[in-house]
Amino acid sequence: MKTTLKTGELVRTAVFAALLCAAAPISVPVGPVPISMATLIIYVAAGVLGRGRAALAVSVYILLGAMGMPVFAGFSGGISKLVGVTGGYIAGYIPLALIAGSFPAVSGRRFLIYPAGLLAGTAALYALGTAWFVVSTGNTLPSALAVCVVPFLPGDALKIAAAVVAAPVLRRALGRLSA
């Protein structure tokens, strides 16, 4: 099993961690859970980097945020965000990257593989985040779904569509750079 990253792989992973740190703080408050561009970056990272490196990029982002860097939604950071009502969603970014990155960003006859992975990863994100929200707030599951999932469905559908177009193109372009 390969345990070291080549320089190019390390640079790509760091670039996606940086993109996540730059995009995620820009958010729209729509209730207790804000809309951010974090999921779009993770969707594309999963398609370009694959599961392990995408999860590593997300882990670097979460570690920087936990250390107090203002990389979470609303330019916030710190452990309090990880144990707060949105902490389950932040933690859910890792299974999102792992699951979505397990499905290759391909085109042609296998075109539906990558979107299926993005949907499965998003379902895991929603499940973990909503469960933590219910536990930390005492809300019922139906009310949590109404404020933590339903408002995000259209936007996440658009982000998935954008990632399905962008990730294979980026993956091919980066592959040509490596050759």
C-alpha positions in Angstrom: 0.0 0.0 0.0 1.4 3.4 -1.0 1.6 5.7 2.0 3.6 8.7 0.5 2.3 11.4 -1.7 4.2 12.6 -4.8 4.9 16.3 -4.9 2.2 17.0 -7.5 -0.4 15.1 -5.4 0.6 17.0 -2.3 0.3 20.3 -4.1 -3.1 19.5 -5.5 -4.3 18.4 -2.1 -3.0 21.6 -0.5 -4.6 23.7 -3.3 -8.0 22.1 -2.6 -7.5 22.7 1.2 -6.8 26.3 0.4 -9.8 26.6 -1.9 -12.0 25.2 0.8 -10.5 27.7 3.4 -11.2 30.5 1.0 -14.7 29.5 -0.2 -16.3 28.1 3.0 -16.3 31.3 5.0 -18.4 33.1 2.4 -21.9 32.1 3.5 -25.5 33.1 3.5 -27.3 32.8 6.8 -30.6 31.0 6.2 -31.2 29.8 9.8 -29.1 27.9 12.2 -27.1 26.3 9.4 -25.7 28.7 6.8 -25.3 28.1 3.1 -21.7 28.0 2.0 -19.6 27.0 -1.0 -17.8 24.3 1.0 -19.7 21.5 -0.4 -19.0 22.6 -4.0 -15.3 22.6 -3.3 -15.5 19.2 -1.7 -17.6 17.8 -4.6 -14.9 18.9 -7.1 -12.0 17.8 -4.8 -13.6 14.3 -4.5 -13.8 14.0 -8.3 -10.3 15.4 -9.0 -8.3 14.0 -6.0 -10.2 10.8 -5.1 -11.3 9.7 -1.7 -8.0 9.8 0.3 -6.6 13.0 -0.8 -10.0 14.8 -0.8 -10.5 13.6 2.8 -7.0 14.9 3.6 -7.7 18.3 2.1 -11.0 18.5 4.2 -9.1 17.3 7.3 -6.5 20.1 6.9 -9.4 22.6 6.5 -11.1 21.3 9.7 -7.8 21.3 11.6 -7.1 24.9 10.6 -10.6 25.9 11.7 -10.3 24.0 15.0 -7.1 25.9 15.7 -9.1 29.2 15.4 -8.4 30.2 11.8 -11.6 31.9 10.4 -12.3 29.3 7.7 -15.7 28.2 8.8 -18.9 29.8 7.6 -19.2 33.5 8.5 -15.4 33.7 8.9 -15.5 31.9 12.2 -13.2 29.3 13.7 -12.4 27.4 16.9 -13.4 24.3 18.7 -16.7 25.9 19.7 -17.8 25.6 16.0 -17.0 21.9 16.0 -19.1 21.2 19.1 -21.8 23.8 18.2 -25.0 23.1 16.3 -23.2 23.1 12.9 -20.4 20.8 14.1 -22.0 17.7 12.7 -22.0 19.2 9.2 -18.4 20.3 9.5 -17.4 16.8 10.6 -19.7 15.4 7.9 -17.4 16.9 5.3 -15.0 14.0 5.8 -17.4 11.2 5.0 -18.7 13.3 2.1 -15.2 13.4 0.7 -14.6 9.7 1.3 -17.8 8.5 -0.2 -17.9 10.9 -3.1 -14.3 10.4 -3.8 -14.9 6.6 -4.1 -16.9 7.2 -7.2 -14.6 8.3 -10.1 -15.4 11.4 -12.1 -15.8 9.9 -15.5 -17.8 10.7 -18.6 -19.2 8.6 -21.3 -21.3 5.5 -20.6 -20.4 5.6 -16.9 -21.4 9.2 -16.5 -23.9 8.5 -13.6 -21.3 7.0 -11.4 -19.8 10.3 -10.1 -23.2 12.0 -9.5 -24.4 8.9 -7.6 -21.3 9.2 -5.3 -22.0 12.9 -4.8 -25.6 12.1 -3.8 -24.5 9.3 -1.4 -21.9 11.5 0.2 -24.3 14.4 0.6 -26.8 12.0 2.2 -24.1 11.0 4.7 -23.3 14.7 5.3 -27.0 15.5 5.9 -27.4 12.4 8.2 -24.4 13.2 10.4 -25.1 16.9 10.5 -28.8 16.6 11.2 -28.3 14.0 13.9 -25.8 16.2 15.7 -28.2 19.2 15.3 -31.0 17.2 16.9 -28.8 16.1 19.8 -27.3 19.5 20.4 -30.5 21.5 20.1 -33.2 19.1 21.3 -35.2 19.7 18.1 -37.3 17.0 16.7 -36.1 15.3 13.5 -38.9 16.7 11.3 -38.2 20.3 12.5 -34.4 19.7 12.0 -35.0 18.4 8.5 -37.1 21.5 7.7 -34.3 23.9 8.7 -31.2 21.8 8.0 -31.9 19.9 4.9 -34.8 21.1 2.9 -33.5 24.6 2.3 -30.2 23.2 1.0 -31.6 20.7 -1.5 -31.9 23.0 -4.5 -28.5 24.6 -4.0 -26.8 21.3 -3.4 -28.4 20.0 -6.6 -26.9 22.9 -8.5 -23.5 22.4 -6.9 -23.6 18.7 -7.8 -24.4 19.6 -11.4 -21.5 22.1 -11.5 -19.1 19.5 -10.0 -20.2 16.8 -12.5 -19.2 19.2 -15.3 -16.1 20.7 -13.7 -14.4 17.7 -12.0 -13.8 15.5 -15.0 -12.4 18.5 -17.0 -10.1 19.5 -14.2 -9.0 15.9 -13.6 -8.1 15.5 -17.3 -6.3 18.8 -17.4 -4.3 18.1 -14.3 -3.5 14.6 -15.7 -2.0 16.2 -18.8 0.1 18.5 -16.6 1.5 15.5 -14.8 2.4 13.7 -17.9 
